[in-house]
Amino acid sequence: MSIYVGNLSYEVTEKDLNEVFTEYGSVKRVYIPVDRETGRTRGFGFVEMDPEAEEDGAIEALNGAEWMGREMKVNKARPRENDNRGSGSERRGNNSYSSR
């Protein structure tokens, strides 16, 4: 399972996010999406931890916490649902998550 981390500063790096979550357990992967056109981060990211108990502890501790001048939104990411936006192209990949 992945953790969604929202309302991040645009200055946050994957290394920064990894350091924060490492305080709560083993971080397997950190991903911060970047806007294709501007190259700027999009203000949210995903963290994978193992085991699930560590994820739950990190979510409980960090949801609503202030970090880098912003109040983080932290919860379990849900698999992205296919929708009909855009030109009808499919969303692919095993690591497509959303905050909804």
N, CA, C and O of each residue as an XYZ file, in Angstrom:
400
protein
N       0.839     -1.185      0.000
C       0.000      0.000      0.000
C       0.877      1.239      0.000
O       2.012      1.205      0.474
N       0.356      2.314     -0.524
C       1.073      3.584     -0.527
C       0.358      4.602      0.338
O      -0.836      4.498      0.616
N       1.131      5.581      0.748
C       0.618      6.696      1.518
C       0.606      7.918      0.609
O       1.603      8.215     -0.050
N      -0.512      8.622      0.572
C      -0.614      9.883     -0.153
C      -0.206     10.991      0.806
O      -0.660     11.026      1.949
N       0.650     11.897      0.341
C       1.076     13.038      1.147
C       0.776     14.297      0.333
O       1.406     14.544     -0.695
N      -0.182     15.082      0.796
C      -0.602     16.262      0.060
C      -0.281     17.557      0.770
O       0.142     17.570      1.926
N      -0.490     18.637      0.060
C      -0.238     19.997      0.529
C       1.232     20.203      0.875
O       1.571     20.837      1.874
N       2.093     19.653      0.026
C       3.532     19.806      0.226
C       4.028     21.105     -0.392
O       3.471     21.595     -1.374
N       5.067     21.643      0.189
C       5.754     22.781     -0.401
C       6.320     22.347     -1.748
O       6.715     21.193     -1.913
N       6.360     23.254     -2.696
C       6.923     22.928     -4.007
C       8.437     22.747     -3.942
O       9.056     22.319     -4.917
N       9.022     23.065     -2.818
C      10.466     22.921     -2.616
C      10.850     21.534     -2.099
O      12.033     21.193     -2.092
N       9.880     20.729     -1.668
C      10.152     19.419     -1.080
C      10.725     18.472     -2.132
O      10.240     18.406     -3.262
N      11.764     17.746     -1.736
C      12.369     16.737     -2.606
C      12.017     15.342     -2.093
O      11.529     15.188     -0.973
N      12.266     14.341     -2.912
C      12.045     12.962     -2.484
C      12.930     12.638     -1.283
O      12.517     11.905     -0.385
N      14.129     13.176     -1.265
C      15.035     12.945     -0.133
C      14.441     13.526      1.152
O      14.479     12.880      2.199
N      13.894     14.743      1.077
C      13.264     15.375      2.242
C      12.128     14.506      2.788
O      12.048     14.248      3.989
N      11.262     14.064      1.891
C      10.113     13.264      2.291
C      10.561     11.927      2.878
O       9.983     11.446      3.852
N      11.583     11.337      2.286
C      12.131     10.085      2.803
C      12.625     10.261      4.244
O      12.374      9.411      5.097
N      13.321     11.357      4.505
C      13.854     11.602      5.849
C      12.740     11.736      6.883
O      12.869     11.227      7.996
N      11.656     12.410      6.533
C      10.547     12.584      7.469
C       9.892     11.235      7.785
O       9.623     10.935      8.948
N       9.639     10.433      6.768
C       8.936      9.171      6.976
C       9.831      8.093      7.577
O       9.327      7.169      8.217
N      11.141      8.186      7.389
C      12.065      7.214      7.979
C      11.993      7.247      9.501
O      12.307      6.252     10.153
N      11.590      8.358     10.067
C      11.425      8.461     11.522
C      10.343      7.503     12.033
O      10.297      7.199     13.225
N       9.477      7.029     11.139
C       8.355      6.169     11.535
C       8.503      4.735     11.042
O       7.613      3.919     11.282
N       9.597      4.400     10.361
C       9.814      3.031      9.906
C      10.574      2.957      8.599
O      11.181      3.931      8.154
N      10.528      1.780      7.994
C      11.254      1.499      6.751
C      10.530      2.075      5.546
O       9.383      1.727      5.268
N      11.209      2.951      4.844
C      10.652      3.531      3.625
C      11.181      2.736      2.441
O      12.390      2.626      2.238
N      10.250      2.180      1.656
C      10.634      1.405      0.481
C      10.796      2.286     -0.750
O      11.681      2.058     -1.574
N       9.933      3.297     -0.868
C       9.952      4.124     -2.079
C       9.276      5.450     -1.790
O       8.317      5.517     -1.021
N       9.784      6.504     -2.414
C       9.172      7.828     -2.347
C       9.043      8.326     -3.786
O       9.965      8.179     -4.587
N       7.895      8.914     -4.103
C       7.670      9.443     -5.445
C       6.941     10.777     -5.344
O       5.882     10.867     -4.723
N       7.508     11.805     -5.954
C       6.861     13.114     -6.040
C       6.678     13.425     -7.520
O       7.660     13.653     -8.227
N       5.433     13.439     -8.000
C       5.186     13.732     -9.411
C       5.626     15.149     -9.791
O       5.571     16.080     -8.987
N       6.059     15.272    -11.031
C       6.512     16.554    -11.561
C       5.647     16.904    -12.767
O       5.342     16.040    -13.589
N       5.257     18.159    -12.870
C       4.480     18.632    -14.007
C       5.316     18.500    -15.275
O       6.453     18.969    -15.320
N       4.772     17.878    -16.280
C       5.517     17.646    -17.527
C       5.914     18.934    -18.240
O       6.991     19.016    -18.831
N       5.055     19.922    -18.185
C       5.317     21.157    -18.920
C       6.264     22.099    -18.190
O       7.135     22.709    -18.810
N       6.096     22.220    -16.868
C       6.903     23.193    -16.126
C       8.108     22.573    -15.425
O       9.061     23.276    -15.091
N       8.068     21.255    -15.201
C       9.149     20.600    -14.479
C       9.087     20.826    -12.974
O       9.977     20.395    -12.239
N       8.047     21.495    -12.520
C       7.864     21.815    -11.099
C       7.084     20.692    -10.424
O       6.211     20.075    -11.034
N       7.412     20.430     -9.146
C       6.648     19.430     -8.417
C       5.205     19.875     -8.311
O       4.898     21.060     -8.449
N       4.313     18.914     -8.064
C       2.886     19.207     -8.092
C       2.266     19.389     -6.707
O       1.050     19.542     -6.595
N       3.080     19.374     -5.655
C       2.563     19.658     -4.320
C       2.048     18.445     -3.568
O       1.428     18.580     -2.513
N       2.303     17.262     -4.106
C       1.923     16.045     -3.406
C       2.899     14.938     -3.775
O       3.686     15.067     -4.713
N       2.831     13.849     -3.020
C       3.715     12.726     -3.300
C       3.166     11.451     -2.692
O       2.099     11.441     -2.079
N       3.921     10.368     -2.876
C       3.539      9.063     -2.373
C       4.728      8.424     -1.684
O       5.868      8.555     -2.132
N       4.451      7.732     -0.590
C       5.480      7.039      0.169
C       5.016      5.605      0.374
O       3.869      5.367      0.750
N       5.901      4.655      0.128
C       5.603      3.251      0.408
C       6.453      2.815      1.580
O       7.667      3.016      1.602
N       5.787      2.210      2.564
C       6.472      1.727      3.756
C       6.095      0.267      3.977
O       5.109     -0.225      3.428
N       6.893     -0.411      4.786
C       6.601     -1.792      5.128
C       7.036     -2.027      6.551
O       8.151     -1.628      6.887
N       6.288     -2.612      7.381
C       4.959     -3.189      7.208
C       3.851     -2.148      7.329
O       4.108     -0.971      7.581
N       2.626     -2.603      7.148
C       1.472     -1.705      7.173
C       1.330     -0.983      8.512
O       0.859      0.153      8.554
N       1.729     -1.624      9.592
C       1.649     -0.980     10.915
C       2.490      0.292     10.950
O       2.102      1.268     11.591
N       3.636      0.295     10.270
C       4.472      1.495     10.206
C       3.780      2.579      9.393
O       3.845      3.758      9.741
N       3.116      2.181      8.309
C       2.359      3.152      7.518
C       1.293      3.820      8.374
O       1.141      5.042      8.361
N       0.559      2.997      9.119
C      -0.517      3.534      9.961
C       0.027      4.515     10.997
O      -0.578      5.558     11.245
N       1.164      4.182     11.598
C       1.779      5.069     12.582
C       2.210      6.390     11.977
O       2.023      7.449     12.577
N       2.793      6.326     10.771
C       3.229      7.544     10.084
C       2.032      8.413      9.707
O       2.076      9.635      9.851
N       0.975      7.784      9.228
C      -0.232      8.537      8.859
C      -0.806      9.246     10.082
O      -1.136     10.431     10.028
N      -0.919      8.516     11.168
C      -1.484      9.091     12.389
C      -0.634     10.255     12.904
O      -1.168     11.279     13.332
N       0.677     10.091     12.861
C       1.577     11.121     13.389
C       1.684     12.344     12.483
O       1.816     13.466     12.972
N       1.628     12.138     11.175
C       1.941     13.229     10.248
C       0.725     13.924      9.638
O       0.847     15.053      9.163
N      -0.432     13.287      9.637
C      -1.605     13.939      9.060
C      -1.934     15.190      9.877
O      -2.191     15.110     11.079
N      -1.923     16.328      9.219
C      -2.211     17.598      9.874
C      -0.989     18.277     10.472
O      -1.085     19.397     10.973
N       0.163     17.606     10.424
C       1.385     18.191     10.976
C       1.888     19.318     10.073
O       1.774     19.239      8.850
N       2.435     20.350     10.676
C       3.013     21.441      9.896
C       4.442     21.091      9.547
O       5.232     20.704     10.408
N       4.766     21.231      8.266
C       6.113     20.947      7.787
C       6.415     21.883      6.626
O       5.645     21.972      5.669
N       7.522     22.568      6.720
C       7.951     23.519      5.698
C       6.866     24.571      5.431
O       6.633     24.966      4.288
N       6.211     25.015      6.508
C       5.224     26.077      6.391
C       3.857     25.656      5.899
O       3.019     26.508      5.604
N       3.613     24.356      5.804
C       2.322     23.872      5.318
C       1.804     22.758      6.208
O       2.585     22.042      6.834
N       0.489     22.612      6.264
C      -0.129     21.528      7.018
C      -0.324     20.334      6.078
O      -1.122     20.390      5.142
N       0.413     19.263      6.340
C       0.372     18.097      5.457
C      -0.957     17.356      5.562
O      -1.567     17.281      6.629
N      -1.386     16.814      4.435
C      -2.524     15.913      4.371
C      -1.938     14.534      4.085
O      -1.350     14.319      3.024
N      -2.093     13.601      5.022
C      -1.478     12.284      4.893
C      -2.546     11.220      5.110
O      -3.199     11.187      6.153
N      -2.720     10.344      4.112
C      -3.664      9.236      4.244
C      -3.278      8.101      3.304
O      -2.369      8.240      2.486
N      -3.977      6.979      3.429
C      -3.700      5.856      2.537
C      -4.129      6.231      1.129
O      -5.230      6.739      0.913
N      -3.255      5.976      0.187
C      -3.579      6.243     -1.210
C      -4.503      5.146     -1.711
O      -4.367      3.980     -1.342
N      -5.432      5.536     -2.546
C      -6.323      4.560     -3.162
C      -5.951      4.428     -4.627
O      -5.547      5.407     -5.254
N      -6.082      3.231     -5.178
C      -5.772      3.076     -6.610
C      -6.568      4.060     -7.445
O      -7.749      4.297     -7.193
N      -5.919      4.620     -8.425
C      -6.565      5.595     -9.300
C      -7.642      4.899    -10.115
O      -7.421      3.827    -10.677
N      -8.802      5.522    -10.170
C      -9.899      4.980    -10.959
C      -9.796      5.508    -12.375
O      -9.433      6.663    -12.594
N     -10.121      4.646    -13.346
C     -10.142      5.111    -14.728
C     -11.298      6.078    -14.891
O     -12.379      5.868    -14.341
N     -11.068      7.128    -15.643
C     -12.135      8.072    -15.937
C     -12.103      8.390    -17.412
O     -11.226      7.922    -18.139
N     -13.035      9.165    -17.846
C     -13.156      9.458    -19.271
C     -12.663     10.843    -19.630
O     -13.058     11.389    -20.660
N     -11.796     11.431    -18.792
C     -11.251     12.750    -19.117
C     -10.216     12.634    -20.229
O      -9.646     11.569    -20.467
N      -9.992     13.741    -20.893
C      -8.932     13.785    -21.895
C      -9.355     13.157    -23.198
O     -10.537     13.154    -23.542
N      -8.381     12.620    -23.933
C      -8.633     12.102    -25.272
C      -8.996     10.627    -25.267
O      -8.968      9.980    -26.314
N      -9.334     10.091    -24.113
C      -9.741      8.701    -24.058
C      -8.581      7.749    -23.854
O      -8.766      6.533    -23.920
N      -7.395      8.267    -23.608
C      -6.258      7.381    -23.412
C      -6.384      6.668    -22.073
O      -6.933      7.217    -21.118
N      -5.874      5.449    -22.010
C      -5.929      4.672    -20.772
C      -4.828      5.103    -19.832
O      -3.762      5.551    -20.253
N      -5.108      4.959    -18.545
C      -4.082      5.171    -17.539
C      -3.464      3.816    -17.280
O      -4.172      2.828    -17.083
N      -2.150      3.768    -17.280
C      -1.474      2.497    -17.122
C      -0.505      2.546    -15.978
O      -0.112      3.610    -15.500
N      -0.127      1.343    -15.546
C       0.893      1.248    -14.520
C       0.341      0.717    -13.224
O      -0.821      0.944    -12.887
N       1.178      0.011    -12.502
C       0.766     -0.575    -11.235
C       0.825      0.415    -10.094
O       0.262      0.156     -9.031
N       1.483      1.527    -10.280
C       1.662      2.474     -9.184
C       0.885      3.748     -9.399
O       1.369      4.831     -9.069
N      -0.313      3.640     -9.946
C      -1.159      4.809    -10.144
C      -2.060      4.959     -8.928
O      -2.958      4.147     -8.705
N      -1.815      5.996     -8.147
C      -2.575      6.211     -6.925
C      -3.171      7.601     -6.929
O      -2.733      8.492     -7.656
N      -4.173      7.757     -6.104
C      -4.835      9.040     -5.978
C      -5.191      9.271     -4.519
O      -5.198      8.331     -3.724
N      -5.483     10.495     -4.166
C      -5.829     10.835     -2.788
C      -7.320     10.654     -2.521
O      -7.739     10.727     -1.366
N      -8.120     10.424     -3.532
C      -9.576     10.353     -3.354
C     -10.040      9.011     -2.914
O     -11.238      8.803     -2.725
